[in-house]
Amino acid sequence: MVQVSNRFLSDGHGERFDAVVWVNAAAQSALRAQRQMEDGALLIEDTTAHDAGGERPTGLLLMEKRQGQWSFASVAPDGATVADRRVTPCVTCHRDARDSVFPVTR
């Protein structure tokens, strides 16, 4: 995995946390070439929340392209995984992005 962003306020997620984006080799080459991602592309957003108690890790948001479709999941800091209808808002929102991926910059 390669880090492709510095820490930023994740405004697409209600500005609830900061994030750093990591990608695998398949996603990295597509980002560099500014082309659609192929099957096997994986993007991970490592999130950190800010609240009265300071900063705390909030988990990972994952996107993986399989059979031409993006799959979404989240992993909580305790390892609990969500990949069911609770990630439907991810699919809905990401439809507005090019190939379902919003711009990622360093």
C-alpha positions in Angstrom: 0.0 0.0 0.0 1.1 3.5 -0.9 0.0 6.7 0.8 -1.4 9.0 -1.9 -2.7 11.9 0.3 -1.7 14.0 3.2 -4.1 14.2 6.1 -7.2 16.2 5.0 -10.7 17.0 6.3 -13.0 14.4 4.7 -15.7 16.8 3.6 -17.5 14.1 1.8 -18.2 12.4 5.1 -19.9 15.2 6.8 -16.6 16.8 7.9 -16.6 14.4 10.9 -13.0 13.3 10.6 -9.6 13.7 9.0 -8.4 11.1 6.6 -5.3 9.7 4.8 -5.8 7.7 1.6 -3.8 4.6 0.8 -3.9 2.6 -2.4 -2.6 -0.6 -3.8 -0.4 -0.8 -7.0 -3.4 -1.3 -9.3 -5.1 1.8 -8.0 -1.9 3.9 -7.9 -1.1 3.3 -11.6 -4.7 4.2 -12.6 -4.5 7.4 -10.5 -1.2 8.4 -12.1 -2.6 7.7 -15.6 -5.9 9.4 -14.8 -7.8 6.4 -16.1 -10.5 4.2 -14.7 -9.5 1.6 -12.2 -9.3 -2.0 -13.1 -10.5 -5.0 -11.1 -8.3 -5.4 -8.0 -7.9 -1.7 -7.3 -8.1 -1.0 -3.6 -8.4 2.3 -1.8 -8.3 2.7 1.9 -9.2 5.9 3.9 -7.7 5.8 7.4 -9.8 8.1 9.5 -9.3 10.1 12.7 -12.0 11.9 14.6 -11.7 15.1 16.6 -13.9 15.7 19.6 -13.7 17.1 23.2 -11.4 14.3 24.2 -8.9 15.0 21.4 -8.1 12.8 18.5 -9.1 9.2 18.2 -8.9 6.6 15.4 -12.3 5.9 13.9 -11.3 3.1 11.5 -10.9 2.4 7.8 -13.1 3.0 4.8 -12.4 0.6 2.0 -13.3 0.5 -1.8 -12.3 -2.4 -3.9 -13.2 -2.9 -7.6 -14.4 -6.5 -8.4 -15.9 -7.6 -11.7 -16.2 -4.0 -12.8 -18.1 -2.9 -9.7 -17.0 -1.1 -6.6 -17.5 -2.8 -3.2 -17.5 -0.7 -0.1 -16.8 -1.6 3.5 -15.7 -0.1 6.8 -13.6 -1.5 9.6 -13.9 -0.1 13.1 -10.9 0.3 15.4 -12.0 -2.9 17.2 -11.9 -4.8 13.9 -15.7 -5.0 13.4 -16.5 -5.0 9.7 -19.5 -3.5 7.9 -20.1 -4.5 4.3 -23.9 -4.7 4.2 -26.7 -2.3 3.4 -25.2 0.2 5.9 -22.7 1.2 3.3 -25.4 1.9 0.7 -24.9 5.7 1.2 -21.3 5.2 0.1 -22.4 3.7 -3.2 -25.0 6.4 -3.7 -22.6 9.3 -3.1 -19.6 7.9 -5.0 -21.8 7.6 -8.1 -21.2 11.3 -8.5 -17.4 10.8 -8.8 -15.4 9.7 -11.9 -15.3 5.9 -11.8 -16.7 6.3 -8.3 -13.4 7.7 -7.1 -13.2 11.3 -5.9 -9.9 13.2 -6.6 -7.1 12.2 -4.4 -4.1 14.5 -4.1 -0.9 14.5 -2.1 
